[in-house]
Structure formats: C-alpha cells, structure tokens
C-alpha cells in the first residue's frame, strides 16, 4: 500500500539538476556503475504482503513488520549476483533499520550498516513536516561526496525515496542510479527492475 505524499512540497525541495532524466538503458546503467562514483538506491526485495506497516512497526523488531517472501530472499541474492557478475564496485552499503531492508542488503552484499535516516515516518498519510523529515534523512546519505571509483549503495523504502526525489520506486527490488551533478545536487540516470538486469 502506498502512503500519500504532497507533490507540491516534494518538487519545491528536490536538490536535483533540472528534471530526473531516467534515460539510461540498463546496459548503460551497468557501465556507469562499473565506473564507480554513483549513488545506487535499491528498494528492498519483495515482501509477503504490501501494507503501510510503518504506522505501528518497531523498526528494531522484525515481528512487527512486513517480511521478505521466499521470492524476495531469492531476489535479493540475485541482485547481489548481478553486482558480482558485472564486477560493479561495492563501497558503503547502508540500509534502513527495517528488517526487510537490512536483510536485502545482507543477502545481496554480505555486509551493511543501518541508518535511521532511511526509515519511514510513522504515518500512512504524511504531513508536510514528515515528508520533509524523510527527505532530509535520505539526502543526508545520498548527497555526501563519494571516494573516487566507489559506489554508495542504499537499501530502503518507497516513501522516503519519493520524498527525496519525487519518483516513486517500483516494483520492490528495483535499482535506481543517481549521479552527483557537481553543484551539490543529484541527477537520476535510470533504473533496473529485478528481472531486467542485462544478460541475467
């Protein structure tokens, strides 16, 4: 279930250069990731059900949350295998505190650190203040400059990503590639859905 954001607030706050281009093919995105120096956002892999569990969930208690389905576990492993197959550099791996996010990160990459900046606000219909809070949390991990040749991988959720970029990431398991624009902002290059990695 998709929570509601306020589009007017989102689009007045995005530190993006122009509009999101989203025009790279999966093959071009793979080559860009191989070169390093980009921010890679992965929405957690597929869950058993889809509902706004953030209203009552404790991010540190898996029993209160949506969990990865069997398909989701396989999907997360396959994402990691795609990174290895294409020899994509993996630098920092940062996940939200929700179990479906860090489990996706662990299954795909083996190591991760949790950061509450990638968490949801505790609501199904967000206030402007909650959207701004999620946006600031996401940008806090998206905007810092990267070491040369490294990629920063973020594993998180739909609503915080939309709050930061204005783009709703779907389906679960989708990978977005963003590049620093040299002016303190980001440019969105495109996305790869889980079963559309080239040659996989």
N, C-alpha and C positions, 0 to 999 in steps of 0.2 A: 504494500500500500504506500502511495506517495503522499508525503506531507505537503502542505501548501506553503509556498514562498511568495514573497511580494516582489513581482518583477521590477517595479519602478525603483525600489531600493537597490536591488541587485545591480542593475545596469548603470546606476549612477556611481557605484563604488568600485567597479572592477578595475584593477591596475593593469589592463591589457592594452596592447598596442593595436588600435583600430578594432576591428571585429575579429572573432575567432575564425581562422581560415579553414581549418578542417579539410584541407585539400590534398594532403599527402596520401598516397596509396599505402596499403600495408607493406609492400616491398620497400617503398621509400622510408617509411617509418622504421623498419628494421635496420636499414642502412644508417639512418640518423642515430638510432640507439646504439649501434655498433661503434659509432664515432665518439660516443660519450658526451657529457656536458648537458644532459637534458633532465627534466623532471618527469618521472613516469608515475601516473596515478592508476592504480588498479582497484576497481570496486571489488569487494570481497566476492568469493565464489558463491555458487548457488546454494540457497538455504532450503530447508524442508518446507517452509511456508513464507509468505511475504506479508508482514503487517508492521505497524509502527510500534515496535516493542520498546522504543526509547522512552515512551511515556512512563513506564513503570520499571524498566530494567535497571539492575545494578550492573554497570559496565564490568565490574570485577567478579561477578557471579554468573557463570555460564548457565546455570539452571533457570535464570530469569529471562533468558534471551532466545531469539531465533538462533538455530544452529545450522551448520553446514549439513546438507544432504549427502548421501553417498556419492551422487553425481558431483556435488560440489567439492568433495575431497579429491576425486579424480581430476576435476577441472583445475584445481589449484596445483596439483602435481604436474599436469600437462603445461600449465603456464610456466612453471619453473623449467620444465624440459625444453620449452621453446627458447627461453633465455639462454640455456646451455647450448642448445643445438646451433643457435645463431651467434654464439660467443659474444653476447651482449654484456658489457661490463656492469657489475652489480656493486654499487658503493653502499651508502646508507640504505637500510631497509627500515622504514618507520610505519607502524600500524596504529590504528586506534586501540583503545583498551577493550573494545568489544571482542568476544571470543571468536566470532566468525571472521573478523579481520586478522587478528594475530595468528589464528590457525591457518588462514590462507597464506600469510607471509611465511610461516614456519614450513608448511608443506611445499611451498614454491622455492624458498631460498634458504631454509635451514636456520637462519639467524635473523633477528629483528629487535627493535626497541619499540616500546609502546609510548605514545604521546597523546595526552588527553586533548590536544588541540585538534585532533581528527575526529573527536566524538561528536555525537548529536547534541543538540539542545533537547531538554526533556519535555517535548511537546509534540502534538500531531499537527496542529495548525500554529505556525510560529508567529511571534510578534516581530516587529522590525528590529527590536533590540536583540532578540535571539538569533535572527538572521545575521545581524552584524557581528554577534559573538562568534557564530560558526565561521563566518568569513574570516575574521581576524585569526581564529585558531588555525584555519587551513593556510592562510597566507604566511603565517609565522613559520611554517615548514616548507612552503613552496618557494618563497622569494629569496631566501639566503643564497648567495652565490655558491657555485659548485667548484670543487677542485678539478683541475684540468683532466679531461678524459674520464671522469667519474659520472655515473648516473645516480640520481637520488630516487628511490622507489618508495612511494607512499601507498599504503593499503588501507582503504577506508570505505566511505559510505556515500550514498547518492545525495542526500540533502546538504551536507557540509560542502561537497564539491560544487553543487549547483549554487550554493550561497556565495562561493568564492569566484565562480566563473560564469554563471548564467547558463550553464549547459547541464542538462540532466543526463547522468551517465547510465546508459542501459545497453544490454542486459547486465545482470550480475556477472562478474568475471571480465568485464570489458577493461581494456587498457588504453589510457589516453597519454599522449606525448606532448609535453609543453617545453618551450624554449625561452630562456631569458632574452629580452629584447634589447638589452644594453642601456635601457633608460629606467630601470627599476621596476619593470613590468614583465609580463609573460605573453607569449604568443602560443596559441593552441594549434598544433600541427595536424592532428587527426587521431583516429582511434582504431583499435583492432578488437573485434569481438572474439570470444574464446575459441570458436571453431573456424576462424578465418585467418589464422597465422599462416603465412605463405609456406607452402610445401609441407604442412603438417597434417 
